[in-house]
Every structure is written in C-alpha cells, then in structure tokens.
Amino acid sequence: MERFLFECAVRSTLIAAAAATVLWILRIKSAAARHAMWTGVLGLMLLLPLWTAWGPKLVIRFLPTALQQPPIDGTRDLFTPPIPPPLNTLRSHATTPPPAGTWPAILATLYVAGLLTLLLRLGIGTVRAYSLMRCTVPIAGRRSANACAAPITVGLFRPVIILPISWQQWSEGQLDAVLVHEQSHVVRRDPLVQWLALLNRALFWFHPLAWWLERRLSALAEEACDAAVIERGHDPCDYSAYLLDLTSAVAQAGRRINLCGMALPGSFLAERIRTILESGRISPTPRHRLTAAAVACAMASALFAAATLERKPAIPPFIPPSVTPLPGPPTAALIAQTRPAPPPTTRQEPAPPPGPDIRRFEVGSVKPSNNPMGGVQGGCRGIDSKETVVPLGRCVITDARLSHMIGIAWDVSMLNLKTGPDWIQRGDDRFNLEAKAEDPRTATEQDLHQMLQNFLVERFRLKYHRDQIKANGFALEIGKNAPKLKESTADRMVFENGKPARGRPAVMAVRKVPMATLAEMVSAYGPGPTIDRTGLTGEYDFTLKWDDNAGPTLSTALQEQLGLKLVPEKVTISMFVVDSAEKPGPN
C-alpha cells in the first residue's frame, strides 16, 4: 500500500507543479481563474488512486540498461548470455533487513490512524454545520443564528447563507456587500469544494500538498468573492472597513466558528485587504490566455496521471567472427542471448523422473570442465544423424553448461529456456559429458536424445515443466517477390557473425540453415519472439548485413536482401522452465 500511495503522491506533486508553472508563465492574476485551476488539481488528486489502479496508461520507453559485452574470444560459444553476479556477492553488500512485514505494518497502521482521525474531524464538522442550519431564525427574509459572529455559507449541495443577529444594525451598503460576497460562495459551490479539500487532506494527510491545497483554495475563494463585491461597484476602502468590523465582532464574541464545509470571512484578512485595495491595478485576464492555461494544465495533468516509464528491451551484443560450431541439432548451435520471459499464463505439472522401463545409456559420465571459457562442442550421433565427428551411438558434449545440454537433449532454444538456479547459465560451471548407447548400430538420434534427457534428470536431479504463453512477436513470411535464398550444398551448419563497430554493420553469414533456425536468430537479434511461417523446408546459405542505427534495420535487411518480411502478431511460445537442479557428484 505504501508504494501505491507514494506513486499517487509523486504524480499529484507533478500535476500541481505543472499547474503552478502554467499560471506563472501565462500571468494569470484572476482569483476566480486560479481557484478554478486549483479546484481541478484537487479533483485530479482525489481521482488519482482510481486512475493509478485502473485508469489508462501511457507507456513511455527510455534507454535500455547497457548489456555486458562478451570478450572477443574465438573459442567462445556462439551466443553467450551475460553472466549475472552470484547471489552471495549481492547479499554480502546488503545489511540485515528488518523482520519481514514489520515496516509495512507500522506504516499502514500510521496511515490508517491519521486517516481515521481526520475523517472523524470532518464528520463532526459536517454534522455541526447542518445542525447550525436547523437552528437558524428567519428575520425579514434572512436566516440568522446566535451562534454566528460573522456571515457564513453552509451546505454542500444546497448552500445557505447565515447572518449574525446583528445584521439589522448594518448599513444598506454593508449588507449588500456581505450578501454579494456570500452569494458568490453559493454560485461557485465553495462549501462543497472546501469539504472535498478537507477530504483530500484526510486521504493524503502525509503529503504537504494536500494541506497547502486546502488553505490555498480557501484563500482564493475569499479573494474571488471580494473581487465580485468590488466589481458590483462597492468602494474598496468601505468594503475593507466592513471586513474589519466583522473581524472585531468575532474578537468580541470570544470565539471563531470553524465548521467544515463553509467559508469564513476572517481568514487571511491582511492579505485580503491588501488585494482589495490594489484591485484597481489588476487588469482582467484575456479569455484566450485563460483557455490556453486550461488546455495546458489538462494536457500536463493527463500526462503525469497516465504516464508509465519502461525501459526499452536491451539489444543483445554481437559475437566475434570466426565461430564455427560443430554440427548438432539446430537449436544446439544457437546458444542465444535470452530475453526476460513473460510471466507464464498456464502451468503444467513437472515432468516425472524416469521409470525403470525408460531407455538409458549403457554407460555415461559427466565431469566438470577445465576450460570454463571454452565454446560448447559436440552432440549426439545416431544411425540417422548427419553428425560425423562424434562416434556412432554416442553423445559427446564438451565445455557445456547445463543449459547447453538441455538445449541439445530437448531441442530447446535458449530463447525458450527459463532457468532456475543461476549456476545453470554461469560461464564457469561447465561440464564434459560422454555417454554410449547399449547398441550403437540401432540407436537413432531421437533415441539418444531420449537417453540424454533421462541421464540429465538423474545426474542433475533436474525438475522442469513446460509453459505455453502468449506474447507480442512476429511471423517470418515471404515478401512480395520470390525469396532471395540459395539452397545449401554444405555438409554441416556454419555460423560466422561479425560484431558491429563504428562505420561497420552487423553481419550474419550462415551455411545450411533452415528457416526455423533463422527465425530463432531473428528472435535473438530482432525486436521480439519470431516464428517461421515461410513454408520453406530447405536449408540455405546467405549473408545478411544490417545496422539498427545507420540503417538498414534488421527488418529492412530481411526484406531487401533475403526477400522475407516480419509481420507483427501474437505468437504462442513454448517455454522450458527449470524448477530446480543440483550439480552432479563424482561419477
């Protein structure tokens, strides 16, 4: 709750500052105009909690957080996410926090206590004001009350002017001035405005603006009514004398009535008299300036009430050239910079551990790698695999993080992998894995991947589940003309990417890449998740160059250089979520 109230307080402060700036720039001197302007600020302040919680939002994106550039190292794997700092490092700099829930509970108690106190005062004042209305005595068509030492206006929706019993002794000019003053309060609904200001002060009692706004509206209401009296033709000196007489009457009565929901003439007396005597020097404000002030305040208020700041999505860094990973499943070659995953909309049960009837490797081992900065290599070679380096019927993966091995075993792109413990993605937690099927001459690549899944679940105590989420993304489609792609004759998939530099664009040179893999690469480098909808089933060679700053952008380069286009749409993303994992013990 304290965060919500703080946000409302900040927004209301910005709105009030904007209103004050507009009034100062346009030199608005009219008390009635300034009262109307601050009444609008009061109304917005009262509506801010509702607007902040349920109103429309205007998202303003600003510069993204700088990403950590990977070192230029030819042995590094193709796409390596930035390594987050270990949690124990962050915790070591933190002080011991107070017991959970202590401070929020204390702050909430203080706020509620202040709110109830001021609401109680407001309720008592409102009841007393209506009691005073019932105790009035009609004299010569006027309502009078013994409890009043000075004229007052009471009532929220049907304001009533109440005069002191001594009004019959006033001169005709004094009575007319008083009635014009109080009728101005009635016309402008000042008792209701003042009651709302007191309610706002109760809701935001911790904010100095609420207290200032209540006093400022009261002062401006009196100034506006005084101006109406002078405009009626009353002499400023005589009217000032009337006000001094009323103040003297209040002093002789020994009390000053202060009921919520009514205007009191004695407030800010010195300032009021000074303004009355100088009223002849204040020229009326032109209508066009009043209109400009109202429009400017409305626009600024809408901006500060609805604006929400968000960082732009960070652009992943490019990887140095001359990186040629060994063949393997397409997604294993794409160890891409992961983006923060949207919250899952559906959740499935975690996958159960393998039972005795599930196929396993005949023998397998996993050991820590001695090369924490190495590039992941290897894969699984079945009888139907195009792999030629790994021995038949084996899975051999070197210098790999657990996230790499998950990508190979479950054919998961790093963009669709949401890891649990931080060591799964950490660069210095790499492993060498080697496993052999019972009959290498009959094991297919799918069989080896199933065995690898079971092996990782057992050795790493891996628990996971899959989520299907909806996100704003893109579909990769064929452009207006035929695609500008060349069928590949290479024997394996190759990536050669050039990091952008001053005056040099980004370069993506690939061989033997299917469209699904290209969509994954666009997801890593482009504006959002991308799916393949080209309908092309072949494998292609191409070189793509783009520069998001100087142009062409990635989207334009796809259109001009490859004959493909990105179509915005809602896409369904299958996320592989790691719930927990443990580092394996000795084999």
TIPA-845280 format. One record per residue (C-alpha): residue number from 1; x, y, z. Coordinates in nm, 2 decimals. Layout:
PT	NUM	X	Y	Z
...
This chain:
PT	1	0.00	0.00	0.00
PT	2	0.28	0.24	0.08
PT	3	0.42	0.20	-0.27
PT	4	0.08	0.28	-0.42
PT	5	0.03	0.59	-0.20
PT	6	0.39	0.71	-0.28
PT	7	0.32	0.68	-0.65
PT	8	-0.01	0.88	-0.62
PT	9	0.18	1.15	-0.41
PT	10	0.45	1.18	-0.68
PT	11	0.20	1.21	-0.96
PT	12	-0.01	1.47	-0.77
PT	13	0.31	1.67	-0.70
PT	14	0.40	1.68	-1.07
PT	15	0.04	1.78	-1.16
PT	16	0.05	2.07	-0.91
PT	17	0.39	2.18	-1.03
PT	18	0.27	2.19	-1.39
PT	19	-0.04	2.39	-1.29
PT	20	0.18	2.64	-1.09
PT	21	0.41	2.67	-1.39
PT	22	0.13	2.74	-1.63
PT	23	-0.02	3.00	-1.41
PT	24	0.31	3.17	-1.37
PT	25	0.41	3.17	-1.74
PT	26	0.07	3.30	-1.86
PT	27	0.05	3.55	-1.57
PT	28	-0.30	3.45	-1.46
PT	29	-0.39	3.71	-1.19
PT	30	-0.77	3.65	-1.15
PT	31	-0.85	3.48	-0.82
PT	32	-1.16	3.31	-0.97
PT	33	-0.94	3.16	-1.26
PT	34	-0.67	3.05	-1.02
PT	35	-0.94	2.90	-0.78
PT	36	-1.09	2.70	-1.08
PT	37	-0.74	2.58	-1.18
PT	38	-0.65	2.45	-0.83
PT	39	-1.00	2.30	-0.79
PT	40	-0.92	2.09	-1.10
PT	41	-0.59	1.99	-0.94
PT	42	-0.79	1.89	-0.63
PT	43	-1.03	1.68	-0.83
PT	44	-0.74	1.50	-1.01
PT	45	-0.57	1.43	-0.68
PT	46	-0.88	1.27	-0.54
PT	47	-0.92	1.06	-0.86
PT	48	-0.55	0.96	-0.88
PT	49	-0.59	0.64	-0.67
PT	50	-0.86	0.51	-0.90
PT	51	-0.67	0.63	-1.21
PT	52	-0.34	0.47	-1.10
PT	53	-0.51	0.14	-1.02
PT	54	-0.75	0.10	-1.31
PT	55	-0.71	0.40	-1.55
PT	56	-0.55	0.40	-1.89
PT	57	-0.17	0.40	-1.90
PT	58	0.07	0.58	-2.14
PT	59	0.39	0.38	-2.17
PT	60	0.70	0.59	-2.22
PT	61	1.00	0.39	-2.32
PT	62	1.35	0.52	-2.25
PT	63	1.71	0.40	-2.29
PT	64	1.77	0.03	-2.21
PT	65	2.02	-0.09	-1.95
PT	66	2.36	-0.15	-2.10
PT	67	2.44	-0.51	-2.16
PT	68	2.77	-0.67	-2.08
PT	69	2.97	-0.73	-2.40
PT	70	3.12	-1.08	-2.43
PT	71	3.50	-1.09	-2.46
PT	72	3.64	-1.13	-2.81
PT	73	3.75	-1.49	-2.80
PT	74	3.73	-1.73	-3.09
PT	75	3.68	-2.02	-2.86
PT	76	3.36	-1.88	-2.70
PT	77	3.03	-2.04	-2.80
PT	78	2.81	-1.87	-3.05
PT	79	2.56	-1.68	-2.83
PT	80	2.65	-1.65	-2.46
PT	81	2.42	-1.46	-2.23
PT	82	2.57	-1.21	-1.99
PT	83	2.68	-1.37	-1.66
PT	84	2.48	-1.24	-1.37
PT	85	2.67	-1.17	-1.05
PT	86	2.65	-1.45	-0.79
PT	87	2.37	-1.41	-0.54
PT	88	2.61	-1.44	-0.25
PT	89	2.81	-1.14	-0.39
PT	90	2.49	-0.93	-0.39
PT	91	2.39	-1.04	-0.05
PT	92	2.73	-0.97	0.10
PT	93	2.68	-0.59	0.05
PT	94	2.33	-0.58	0.19
PT	95	2.25	-0.50	0.55
PT	96	2.04	-0.73	0.76
PT	97	1.68	-0.65	0.67
PT	98	1.42	-0.59	0.94
PT	99	1.18	-0.88	1.01
PT	100	0.95	-0.94	0.72
PT	101	0.64	-0.74	0.73
PT	102	0.74	-0.51	1.02
PT	103	0.78	-0.18	0.85
PT	104	0.49	-0.22	0.60
PT	105	0.26	-0.30	0.90
PT	106	0.39	0.00	1.10
PT	107	0.34	0.24	0.80
PT	108	0.00	0.10	0.73
PT	109	-0.10	0.15	1.10
PT	110	0.02	0.51	1.10
PT	111	-0.16	0.59	0.78
PT	112	-0.49	0.44	0.89
PT	113	-0.46	0.62	1.23
PT	114	-0.41	0.96	1.06
PT	115	-0.69	0.89	0.81
PT	116	-0.94	0.79	1.07
PT	117	-0.86	1.09	1.29
PT	118	-0.91	1.35	1.01
PT	119	-1.22	1.17	0.88
PT	120	-1.37	1.19	1.23
PT	121	-1.30	1.56	1.25
PT	122	-1.45	1.61	0.90
PT	123	-1.76	1.41	1.00
PT	124	-1.81	1.61	1.32
PT	125	-1.77	1.94	1.14
PT	126	-2.02	1.84	0.88
PT	127	-2.28	1.73	1.14
PT	128	-2.23	2.06	1.33
PT	129	-2.27	2.26	1.01
PT	130	-2.61	2.10	0.93
PT	131	-2.71	2.14	1.29
PT	132	-2.64	2.51	1.26
PT	133	-2.86	2.53	0.95
PT	134	-3.15	2.39	1.15
PT	135	-3.10	2.64	1.43
PT	136	-3.14	2.95	1.21
PT	137	-3.41	3.20	1.27
PT	138	-3.58	3.38	0.97
PT	139	-3.58	3.76	1.02
PT	140	-3.71	3.98	0.74
PT	141	-3.64	3.71	0.49
PT	142	-3.29	3.65	0.61
PT	143	-3.16	3.35	0.81
PT	144	-2.99	3.44	1.13
PT	145	-2.82	3.24	1.42
PT	146	-2.70	3.34	1.76
PT	147	-2.40	3.10	1.72
PT	148	-2.26	3.31	1.43
PT	149	-2.04	3.61	1.50
PT	150	-1.99	3.67	1.12
PT	151	-2.17	3.58	0.80
PT	152	-2.11	3.22	0.68
PT	153	-2.23	3.00	0.40
PT	154	-2.31	2.64	0.49
PT	155	-2.42	2.33	0.30
PT	156	-2.27	2.10	0.04
PT	157	-2.54	2.07	-0.22
PT	158	-2.79	2.34	-0.12
PT	159	-2.57	2.61	0.04
PT	160	-2.75	2.85	0.28
PT	161	-2.63	3.20	0.38
PT	162	-2.65	3.26	0.76
PT	163	-2.61	3.61	0.90
PT	164	-2.54	3.71	1.26
PT	165	-2.83	3.85	1.47
PT	166	-2.67	4.20	1.45
PT	167	-2.72	4.22	1.07
PT	168	-3.02	4.45	1.12
PT	169	-2.79	4.72	1.25
PT	170	-2.58	4.72	0.94
PT	171	-2.59	4.99	0.68
PT	172	-2.75	4.92	0.34
PT	173	-2.41	4.92	0.17
PT	174	-2.26	4.68	0.42
PT	175	-2.55	4.44	0.40
PT	176	-2.54	4.44	0.02
PT	177	-2.16	4.38	0.02
PT	178	-2.19	4.09	0.26
PT	179	-2.47	3.93	0.05
PT	180	-2.28	3.97	-0.27
PT	181	-1.98	3.81	-0.11
PT	182	-2.17	3.51	0.03
PT	183	-2.38	3.46	-0.29
PT	184	-2.05	3.43	-0.48
PT	185	-1.96	3.14	-0.25
PT	186	-2.30	2.98	-0.33
PT	187	-2.26	3.02	-0.71
PT	188	-1.92	2.87	-0.71
PT	189	-2.01	2.59	-0.46
PT	190	-1.73	2.69	-0.23
PT	191	-1.86	2.49	0.07
PT	192	-1.85	2.17	-0.14
PT	193	-1.51	2.25	-0.28
PT	194	-1.37	2.32	0.07
PT	195	-1.53	1.99	0.20
PT	196	-1.36	1.80	-0.08
PT	197	-1.03	1.97	0.00
PT	198	-1.07	1.85	0.36
PT	199	-1.15	1.50	0.24
PT	200	-0.84	1.51	0.02
PT	201	-0.63	1.63	0.32
PT	202	-0.76	1.33	0.52
PT	203	-0.67	1.08	0.24
PT	204	-0.32	1.23	0.18
PT	205	-0.25	1.37	0.53
PT	206	0.11	1.26	0.49
PT	207	0.16	1.49	0.18
PT	208	0.22	1.86	0.24
PT	209	0.05	1.94	-0.09
PT	210	-0.29	1.83	0.05
PT	211	-0.26	2.07	0.34
PT	212	-0.14	2.36	0.12
PT	213	-0.41	2.29	-0.13
PT	214	-0.69	2.31	0.13
PT	215	-0.56	2.65	0.26
PT	216	-0.49	2.79	-0.09
PT	217	-0.84	2.71	-0.21
PT	218	-0.99	2.88	0.10
PT	219	-0.78	3.19	0.04
PT	220	-0.86	3.21	-0.33
PT	221	-1.23	3.16	-0.27
PT	222	-1.23	3.46	-0.04
PT	223	-1.03	3.67	-0.29
PT	224	-1.27	3.58	-0.57
PT	225	-1.57	3.68	-0.36
PT	226	-1.40	4.00	-0.26
PT	227	-1.34	4.07	-0.63
PT	228	-1.71	4.02	-0.70
PT	229	-1.80	4.27	-0.44
PT	230	-1.57	4.53	-0.59
PT	231	-1.70	4.46	-0.94
PT	232	-2.05	4.53	-0.81
PT	233	-1.93	4.89	-0.75
PT	234	-1.86	4.90	-0.38
PT	235	-1.57	5.12	-0.27
PT	236	-1.26	4.92	-0.18
PT	237	-1.20	5.13	0.14
PT	238	-1.55	5.10	0.26
PT	239	-1.55	4.72	0.20
PT	240	-1.22	4.69	0.38
PT	241	-1.38	4.87	0.68
PT	242	-1.67	4.62	0.67
PT	243	-1.43	4.33	0.69
PT	244	-1.25	4.49	0.99
PT	245	-1.59	4.54	1.16
PT	246	-1.67	4.17	1.11
PT	247	-1.33	4.07	1.25
PT	248	-1.38	4.29	1.55
PT	249	-1.72	4.13	1.61
PT	250	-1.56	3.79	1.61
PT	251	-1.30	3.90	1.85
PT	252	-1.57	4.04	2.09
PT	253	-1.76	3.72	2.07
PT	254	-1.45	3.54	2.20
PT	255	-1.49	3.25	1.96
PT	256	-1.44	3.19	1.59
PT	257	-1.67	2.93	1.43
PT	258	-1.47	2.68	1.23
PT	259	-1.71	2.43	1.07
PT	260	-1.62	2.21	0.79
PT	261	-1.80	2.29	0.47
PT	262	-1.84	2.67	0.50
PT	263	-1.64	2.98	0.41
PT	264	-1.51	3.21	0.69
PT	265	-1.46	3.58	0.61
PT	266	-1.19	3.63	0.87
PT	267	-0.93	3.41	0.71
PT	268	-0.62	3.57	0.56
PT	269	-0.76	3.92	0.65
PT	270	-0.44	4.12	0.60
PT	271	-0.37	3.97	0.26
PT	272	-0.73	4.01	0.15
PT	273	-0.74	4.38	0.24
PT	274	-0.41	4.44	0.06
PT	275	-0.56	4.27	-0.25
PT	276	-0.88	4.46	-0.23
PT	277	-0.71	4.80	-0.21
PT	278	-0.49	4.70	-0.51
PT	279	-0.78	4.56	-0.71
PT	280	-0.78	4.86	-0.94
PT	281	-0.43	4.79	-1.07
PT	282	-0.52	4.43	-1.17
PT	283	-0.63	4.42	-1.53
PT	284	-0.87	4.14	-1.64
PT	285	-0.72	3.83	-1.79
PT	286	-0.79	3.79	-2.16
PT	287	-1.01	3.49	-2.25
PT	288	-0.76	3.33	-2.48
PT	289	-0.50	3.32	-2.21
PT	290	-0.75	3.15	-1.97
PT	291	-0.83	2.90	-2.25
PT	292	-0.46	2.83	-2.31
PT	293	-0.40	2.78	-1.94
PT	294	-0.68	2.54	-1.91
PT	295	-0.57	2.33	-2.21
PT	296	-0.20	2.33	-2.10
PT	297	-0.30	2.22	-1.75
PT	298	-0.53	1.95	-1.88
PT	299	-0.26	1.81	-2.11
PT	300	0.01	1.81	-1.84
PT	301	-0.23	1.66	-1.58
PT	302	-0.33	1.38	-1.82
PT	303	0.04	1.31	-1.90
PT	304	0.15	1.29	-1.54
PT	305	-0.15	1.09	-1.43
PT	306	-0.12	0.82	-1.70
PT	307	0.25	0.81	-1.79
PT	308	0.44	0.49	-1.70
PT	309	0.81	0.46	-1.76
PT	310	0.95	0.14	-1.90
PT	311	1.30	0.05	-2.03
PT	312	1.33	-0.05	-2.39
PT	313	1.43	-0.41	-2.45
PT	314	1.80	-0.44	-2.44
PT	315	1.97	-0.54	-2.77
PT	316	2.19	-0.85	-2.72
PT	317	2.56	-0.80	-2.80
PT	318	2.70	-0.95	-3.11
PT	319	2.96	-1.22	-3.10
PT	320	3.30	-1.20	-3.26
PT	321	3.35	-1.36	-3.60
PT	322	3.51	-1.69	-3.70
PT	323	3.29	-1.90	-3.47
PT	324	3.22	-2.24	-3.63
PT	325	3.03	-2.48	-3.40
PT	326	3.03	-2.85	-3.48
PT	327	2.71	-2.99	-3.62
PT	328	2.43	-3.09	-3.39
PT	329	2.06	-3.01	-3.36
PT	330	1.99	-2.67	-3.50
PT	331	1.89	-2.53	-3.17
PT	332	2.20	-2.66	-3.00
PT	333	2.40	-2.44	-3.24
PT	334	2.21	-2.13	-3.13
PT	335	2.30	-2.06	-2.77
PT	336	2.13	-1.72	-2.79
PT	337	2.11	-1.43	-2.56
PT	338	1.80	-1.49	-2.35
PT	339	1.54	-1.23	-2.30
PT	340	1.33	-1.18	-1.98
PT	341	1.05	-1.43	-2.03
PT	342	0.69	-1.30	-1.98
PT	343	0.50	-1.45	-1.68
PT	344	0.35	-1.79	-1.77
PT	345	-0.02	-1.80	-1.83
PT	346	-0.06	-2.17	-1.79
PT	347	0.15	-2.42	-1.59
PT	348	0.18	-2.79	-1.63
PT	349	0.29	-3.05	-1.38
PT	350	0.67	-3.11	-1.36
PT	351	0.80	-3.40	-1.56
PT	352	0.82	-3.72	-1.35
PT	353	1.16	-3.88	-1.31
PT	354	1.24	-4.17	-1.55
PT	355	1.10	-4.51	-1.45
PT	356	1.27	-4.85	-1.49
PT	357	1.11	-4.91	-1.83
PT	358	1.27	-4.60	-2.00
PT	359	1.58	-4.65	-2.20
PT	360	1.91	-4.54	-2.06
PT	361	2.27	-4.52	-2.18
PT	362	2.48	-4.83	-2.12
PT	363	2.74	-4.62	-1.96
PT	364	2.77	-4.24	-1.91
PT	365	2.98	-3.99	-1.72
PT	366	2.97	-3.61	-1.66
PT	367	3.26	-3.42	-1.51
PT	368	3.35	-3.05	-1.45
PT	369	3.52	-2.89	-1.74
PT	370	3.87	-2.75	-1.70
PT	371	3.80	-2.49	-1.97
PT	372	3.54	-2.25	-1.83
PT	373	3.58	-2.01	-2.12
PT	374	3.56	-2.27	-2.39
PT	375	3.30	-2.29	-2.66
PT	376	3.04	-2.58	-2.64
PT	377	3.11	-2.85	-2.89
PT	378	2.97	-3.19	-2.98
PT	379	2.63	-3.35	-2.99
PT	380	2.46	-3.69	-3.03
PT	381	2.52	-3.92	-3.33
PT	382	2.26	-4.18	-3.42
PT	383	2.23	-4.40	-3.73
PT	384	2.01	-4.13	-3.90
PT	385	2.22	-3.84	-3.79
PT	386	2.44	-3.62	-4.01
PT	387	2.70	-3.59	-3.74
PT	388	3.04	-3.73	-3.84
PT	389	3.28	-3.62	-3.56
PT	390	3.11	-3.78	-3.26
PT	391	3.14	-4.17	-3.26
PT	392	2.83	-4.36	-3.37
PT	393	2.58	-4.43	-3.09
PT	394	2.73	-4.18	-2.85
PT	395	2.66	-3.84	-2.70
PT	396	2.98	-3.63	-2.66
PT	397	2.94	-3.27	-2.53
PT	398	3.24	-3.07	-2.41
PT	399	3.27	-2.74	-2.22
PT	400	2.89	-2.71	-2.19
PT	401	2.67	-2.55	-1.93
PT	402	2.37	-2.74	-1.82
PT	403	2.16	-2.50	-2.02
PT	404	2.36	-2.61	-2.33
PT	405	2.29	-2.98	-2.26
PT	406	1.92	-2.91	-2.20
PT	407	1.91	-2.74	-2.54
PT	408	2.06	-3.04	-2.71
PT	409	1.85	-3.30	-2.52
PT	410	1.51	-3.14	-2.56
PT	411	1.58	-2.94	-2.88
PT	412	1.51	-2.61	-2.69
PT	413	1.64	-2.27	-2.80
PT	414	1.79	-2.06	-2.53
PT	415	1.52	-1.80	-2.60
PT	416	1.27	-2.06	-2.48
PT	417	1.46	-2.17	-2.18
PT	418	1.39	-2.01	-1.84
PT	419	1.65	-2.14	-1.60
PT	420	1.62	-2.18	-1.22
PT	421	1.95	-2.17	-1.02
PT	422	2.19	-1.91	-1.15
PT	423	2.48	-2.16	-1.20
PT	424	2.29	-2.32	-1.49
PT	425	2.38	-2.02	-1.70
PT	426	2.71	-1.93	-1.53
PT	427	3.01	-1.94	-1.76
PT	428	3.24	-2.11	-1.51
PT	429	3.01	-2.40	-1.44
PT	430	3.07	-2.61	-1.75
PT	431	3.09	-2.99	-1.79
PT	432	3.21	-3.26	-2.02
PT	433	2.96	-3.53	-2.09
PT	434	3.02	-3.86	-2.27
PT	435	2.77	-4.15	-2.29
PT	436	2.73	-4.46	-2.50
PT	437	2.41	-4.65	-2.61
PT	438	2.38	-5.02	-2.55
PT	439	2.37	-5.10	-2.92
PT	440	2.52	-4.81	-3.12
PT	441	2.42	-4.98	-3.45
PT	442	2.05	-4.94	-3.39
PT	443	2.02	-4.62	-3.18
PT	444	1.86	-4.33	-3.37
PT	445	1.92	-3.97	-3.29
PT	446	1.58	-3.95	-3.13
PT	447	1.67	-4.25	-2.91
PT	448	1.99	-4.08	-2.80
PT	449	1.81	-3.76	-2.71
PT	450	1.56	-3.95	-2.50
PT	451	1.85	-4.13	-2.32
PT	452	2.02	-3.79	-2.27
PT	453	1.71	-3.64	-2.12
PT	454	1.68	-3.93	-1.87
PT	455	2.06	-3.90	-1.79
PT	456	2.03	-3.53	-1.72
PT	457	1.72	-3.58	-1.50
PT	458	1.90	-3.85	-1.30
PT	459	2.25	-3.70	-1.27
PT	460	2.15	-3.33	-1.22
PT	461	1.83	-3.41	-1.02
PT	462	1.66	-3.19	-1.29
PT	463	1.30	-3.09	-1.23
PT	464	1.12	-2.89	-1.50
PT	465	0.79	-2.81	-1.66
PT	466	0.66	-2.66	-1.99
PT	467	0.45	-2.34	-2.02
PT	468	0.26	-2.21	-2.32
PT	469	0.25	-1.83	-2.32
PT	470	0.11	-1.56	-2.55
PT	471	0.34	-1.27	-2.63
PT	472	0.37	-0.98	-2.88
PT	473	0.60	-1.11	-3.16
PT	474	0.65	-1.15	-3.53
PT	475	0.59	-1.41	-3.80
PT	476	0.87	-1.45	-4.07
PT	477	0.70	-1.47	-4.41
PT	478	0.79	-1.45	-4.77
PT	479	0.78	-1.09	-4.91
PT	480	0.61	-0.96	-5.21
PT	481	0.86	-1.11	-5.45
PT	482	1.03	-1.45	-5.45
PT	483	1.27	-1.52	-5.17
PT	484	1.64	-1.44	-5.24
PT	485	1.78	-1.76	-5.09
PT	486	2.03	-2.01	-5.22
PT	487	1.99	-2.39	-5.15
PT	488	2.29	-2.50	-4.94
PT	489	2.54	-2.77	-5.06
PT	490	2.74	-2.76	-4.74
PT	491	2.77	-3.07	-4.53
PT	492	2.71	-2.90	-4.20
PT	493	2.56	-2.59	-4.04
PT	494	2.81	-2.30	-4.00
PT	495	2.77	-1.95	-3.85
PT	496	3.01	-1.66	-3.90
PT	497	2.89	-1.34	-3.73
PT	498	3.06	-1.01	-3.73
PT	499	3.02	-0.77	-3.43
PT	500	2.90	-0.42	-3.53
PT	501	3.16	-0.14	-3.50
PT	502	3.18	0.23	-3.59
PT	503	3.11	0.25	-3.96
PT	504	3.07	-0.13	-3.99
PT	505	2.73	-0.30	-3.99
PT	506	2.64	-0.63	-3.83
PT	507	2.70	-0.94	-4.04
PT	508	2.53	-1.28	-4.02
PT	509	2.69	-1.53	-4.26
PT	510	2.54	-1.88	-4.23
PT	511	2.55	-2.21	-4.42
PT	512	2.30	-2.49	-4.43
PT	513	2.04	-2.31	-4.21
PT	514	1.67	-2.40	-4.21
PT	515	1.41	-2.12	-4.18
PT	516	1.32	-2.23	-3.83
PT	517	1.68	-2.16	-3.72
PT	518	1.67	-1.82	-3.90
PT	519	1.35	-1.73	-3.70
PT	520	1.54	-1.82	-3.38
PT	521	1.83	-1.60	-3.48
PT	522	1.59	-1.31	-3.56
PT	523	1.43	-1.36	-3.22
PT	524	1.78	-1.32	-3.06
PT	525	1.88	-1.01	-3.26
PT	526	1.54	-0.86	-3.35
PT	527	1.26	-0.68	-3.18
PT	528	1.08	-0.98	-3.03
PT	529	0.99	-1.35	-3.05
PT	530	0.97	-1.47	-3.41
PT	531	0.82	-1.78	-3.56
PT	532	0.87	-1.93	-3.91
PT	533	0.58	-1.91	-4.14
PT	534	0.76	-1.91	-4.48
PT	535	0.67	-2.26	-4.57
PT	536	1.02	-2.32	-4.69
PT	537	1.15	-2.66	-4.60
PT	538	1.51	-2.65	-4.74
PT	539	1.84	-2.54	-4.59
PT	540	2.00	-2.23	-4.72
PT	541	2.32	-2.02	-4.74
PT	542	2.30	-1.65	-4.71
PT	543	2.48	-1.34	-4.58
PT	544	2.27	-1.07	-4.40
PT	545	2.41	-0.72	-4.32
PT	546	2.22	-0.46	-4.12
PT	547	2.28	-0.16	-3.89
PT	548	2.00	-0.06	-3.65
PT	549	2.14	0.29	-3.60
PT	550	2.25	0.39	-3.95
PT	551	2.03	0.15	-4.15
PT	552	1.92	-0.07	-4.29
PT	553	1.74	-0.22	-3.99
PT	554	1.72	-0.59	-3.95
PT	555	1.36	-0.59	-4.07
PT	556	1.45	-0.39	-4.38
PT	557	1.76	-0.61	-4.45
PT	558	1.54	-0.92	-4.44
PT	559	1.31	-0.77	-4.70
PT	560	1.58	-0.63	-4.93
PT	561	1.85	-0.89	-4.90
PT	562	1.65	-1.22	-4.85
PT	563	1.30	-1.13	-4.98
PT	564	1.15	-1.20	-4.64
PT	565	0.94	-0.99	-4.41
PT	566	0.84	-0.96	-4.04
PT	567	0.46	-0.95	-3.97
PT	568	0.36	-0.84	-3.62
PT	569	0.12	-1.07	-3.44
PT	570	0.05	-1.25	-3.12
PT	571	0.27	-1.57	-3.10
PT	572	0.25	-1.87	-2.88
PT	573	0.58	-1.95	-2.72
PT	574	0.66	-2.29	-2.56
PT	575	0.88	-2.22	-2.26
PT	576	1.10	-2.49	-2.09
PT	577	1.12	-2.39	-1.73
PT	578	1.38	-2.54	-1.50
PT	579	1.23	-2.56	-1.15
PT	580	1.54	-2.70	-0.97
PT	581	1.87	-2.87	-1.04
PT	582	2.18	-2.99	-0.85
PT	583	2.54	-3.01	-0.95
PT	584	2.63	-3.38	-1.01
PT	585	2.86	-3.56	-0.77
PT	586	3.16	-3.77	-0.86
PT	587	3.09	-4.05	-1.12
